[in-house]
């Protein structure tokens, strides 16, 4: 069997948590859910590495929240 190229599914924009105990992981693009990480299932099913990986956009941020995407609710301007 070919070596499986490890793909960080949890950082992919298509990855989803299904909240189904029998199949907790899924892929929105390929529309499936499974107990396996999606890249493993894609490799097992097609024999090819997943090519659909797209990095999630980070939380972003702006000047108001210090650029890190988090608000400081201890700041008096919110109260």
N, C-alpha and C positions, 0 to 999 in steps of 0.2 A: 504494500500500500504506500502511496506517495506521502511524503512528509506534509503535514498540515501547516500552512503559514498562519501564524497566530495573528488574529485581527482583533483590535480592542472594541468589541461590539458595544460595550456600555458607553463609549464615547461617540458612537455613531448616531446620527439624527434619525435613523430608521429603527433603532432599537426601542423596544417597549417592555415595560413590566406589565404582565397581564393580570396579576392578582388571582390567578387560577392556580391553586396548589398543585394540580396535576401537570400543569404546563406554565411555569412562571415566567418564561422568557419568550419574546416574540420579535418578529421583524414586520414593520408596517409596510415596507416596500414589497416583500415577497408574500405577505399576508399569511403568516403561519405563527403558531406558538408551539413551544416544546420545552422539555426539561433540559435540553442541551443549549449551549450558546449558539446563536444563529449561524455563525461562520462555520461551526463544526457540522451542523445539519446540511448547510449548502454544499460543503465539500463531500459529505457522504452521499448526498442525493445526485449531484451533478458530476462529481469527480474533479471539479475545478474550484479554485479559491474564489471567495466572494469578491466581486469587483465593485460592489455597490456602496462600499464604506464612504461616508461623508462625515467629516468632523462636525460635531454639534457646535453651533455658535455659542460662545461663552455668554455668561449673564450680561456681558457688555459693561454698562456703567456709564455714568456721566459725571460732570463736575459736582453736581449736587450730592452725590453719594460717595465722593472721594475716588471715583473711577474704578472701584472694586465691585460694584453691583450690590453693595450692602449699605443699608441706612443705619445710622447711629441714633437709635430712639432715646438715648440719654441726652441728646442735643436739645437744648431748650427751644429751638426754632420749631420743633414739632409739637410743643405743648403750649 
